[in-house]
Amino acid sequence: MSAPHRYSLMMRAIHWLMAIAILGLIASGWFMAGLDKSVDYKYDIYPWHKSFGVLILFLLVLRIVIRLFSKIPPLPSTMPKIEKGLAHLGHTLLYLLMFLVPASGYLMSAAAPGREVAMFGWVLPNLVEKDKELASLLHDIHEVIPYVLLGVIAVHLLAVIKHRMFDHPDHDSLKRML
């Protein structure tokens, strides 16, 4: 059987679902953090942000499991070796950051005294001790790494555009995800 030219429907669906959710979470994080404490609905946004963040962690696990059991379309044999290496590095960074951003948010809230993490109303177990200093450190991490994730996403998108618009037609990686 020959190698597939596109990712499976499940891989494509979860890719686009996670892309929308991640960008929405980053936008909502900026929005809610930018609101003044006096804004009535500011703290109504946080539970939704946390819930969708935890959902991203579950979807990431599902995505990895599906990927392990799916046939992944190979990169074109005509693609330069350096670009293949950069593609693998980029995807590794994306997966790592897709884990680190919500995990740091979960751990931040779990470590913060007087806070809990719930997913759509279901309170999740704490995996760390309540520790104000740890919560503060994790807050700083959770505040910075979404920018790193956005940077990697931007490079990812630029690579897709490059391969679609300027490379050999066989290098059009967008076809693999549509």
C-alpha positions in Angstrom: 0.0 0.0 0.0 1.4 3.4 -0.9 2.0 6.2 1.6 -0.9 8.6 2.1 -0.7 12.1 0.6 -2.9 13.7 3.3 -3.3 13.3 7.0 -6.3 11.2 8.1 -9.6 13.0 8.5 -9.3 12.7 12.3 -5.8 14.2 12.3 -7.0 17.1 10.0 -10.0 17.8 12.2 -8.1 17.8 15.4 -5.4 20.0 13.9 -7.8 22.7 12.9 -9.9 22.4 16.1 -6.8 22.8 18.2 -5.5 25.7 16.1 -8.8 27.6 16.6 -8.9 26.8 20.3 -5.3 27.7 21.0 -5.6 31.0 19.2 -8.9 31.7 21.0 -7.3 30.9 24.3 -4.3 33.2 23.7 -6.7 36.0 22.7 -9.0 35.4 25.7 -5.9 35.3 28.0 -4.8 38.7 26.7 -8.3 40.1 26.9 -9.0 39.0 30.4 -5.6 39.9 31.7 -6.0 43.4 30.2 -9.3 44.1 31.9 -9.3 46.2 35.0 -10.2 44.4 38.2 -13.3 46.6 38.5 -14.8 45.1 35.3 -17.8 43.0 36.4 -17.3 40.1 34.1 -13.5 39.8 34.2 -13.5 36.8 36.6 -16.3 35.1 34.7 -13.9 34.6 31.8 -11.3 32.7 33.9 -13.2 29.5 34.4 -13.9 29.2 30.7 -10.3 29.9 29.9 -9.2 27.2 32.3 -11.8 24.7 31.0 -10.7 25.1 27.4 -7.0 25.1 28.4 -7.6 21.7 30.1 -9.5 20.6 27.0 -6.5 21.4 24.9 -4.4 19.0 27.1 -6.9 16.2 26.6 -7.1 16.9 22.8 -3.3 16.9 22.7 -3.2 13.4 24.3 -5.8 12.3 21.8 -3.9 13.9 18.9 -0.7 12.0 19.9 -2.5 8.7 20.2 -4.2 9.2 16.8 -0.9 10.2 15.3 0.8 7.0 16.7 -1.8 4.9 14.9 -2.1 6.9 11.7 -0.2 6.8 8.5 1.6 10.1 8.3 2.2 11.4 4.8 5.9 11.6 4.1 7.5 14.9 3.2 8.3 15.0 -0.5 11.6 13.3 -1.5 12.5 16.4 -3.5 12.3 18.7 -0.4 15.8 19.7 0.8 17.1 17.8 3.8 17.5 21.0 5.8 13.8 21.9 5.3 12.7 18.4 6.4 14.8 18.8 9.5 13.4 22.2 10.2 9.9 20.9 9.7 10.4 18.1 12.2 12.0 20.6 14.7 9.0 23.0 14.2 6.5 20.2 14.8 8.4 19.1 17.9 8.3 22.6 19.3 4.6 23.0 18.5 3.8 19.8 20.4 6.0 20.8 23.3 4.5 24.2 23.6 0.9 22.9 23.1 1.6 21.0 26.3 3.6 23.6 28.2 1.2 26.5 27.8 -1.9 24.8 29.3 0.1 22.7 31.7 1.7 25.8 33.2 -1.7 27.4 33.5 -3.1 24.3 35.2 -0.2 24.1 37.6 -0.3 27.9 38.3 -3.9 27.7 39.3 -3.5 24.4 41.2 -0.5 25.9 43.2 -2.3 29.2 44.0 -3.8 29.3 47.5 -7.6 29.6 47.4 -7.9 28.6 43.7 -8.9 25.4 42.0 -9.0 24.2 38.4 -12.3 23.0 37.1 -13.1 21.8 33.6 -16.7 23.0 32.7 -17.6 22.7 36.4 -15.8 19.5 37.3 -13.1 20.2 39.8 -9.8 18.6 38.8 -7.4 17.1 41.4 -4.4 19.2 42.5 -1.1 17.7 41.4 1.0 20.2 43.3 1.0 21.7 46.8 -0.4 25.1 47.4 2.6 27.4 47.2 2.2 31.1 46.5 5.8 31.5 45.2 5.5 28.5 42.9 2.2 29.9 41.6 3.9 33.2 41.0 6.7 31.6 39.0 4.2 29.5 37.0 2.2 32.7 36.3 5.3 34.3 34.9 6.0 31.3 32.7 2.3 31.0 31.6 2.4 34.7 30.7 5.5 34.4 28.5 5.4 31.0 26.7 2.2 31.8 24.7 4.3 34.4 22.9 6.9 31.7 22.1 4.0 29.5 20.9 2.7 32.3 18.7 6.2 32.8 17.3 6.5 29.1 16.3 2.9 29.2 14.9 3.9 32.3 12.8 7.0 30.4 11.5 4.8 27.4 10.8 2.4 29.5 8.8 5.2 31.2 6.9 6.6 27.8 6.0 3.2 26.7 4.7 2.9 29.9 2.6 6.5 29.5 1.3 5.8 25.9 0.3 2.5 26.7 -1.3 3.4 29.9 -3.2 7.1 29.7 -3.9 8.2 26.1 -4.0 7.8 23.1 -6.3 4.1 22.1 -6.4 4.9 18.8 -4.7 6.1 20.8 -1.6 2.6 22.3 -1.0 2.2 21.1 2.6 -1.2 22.7 2.9 -2.8 20.0 0.8 -1.8 17.5 3.5 -4.0 19.3 6.0 -7.0 20.2 3.9 
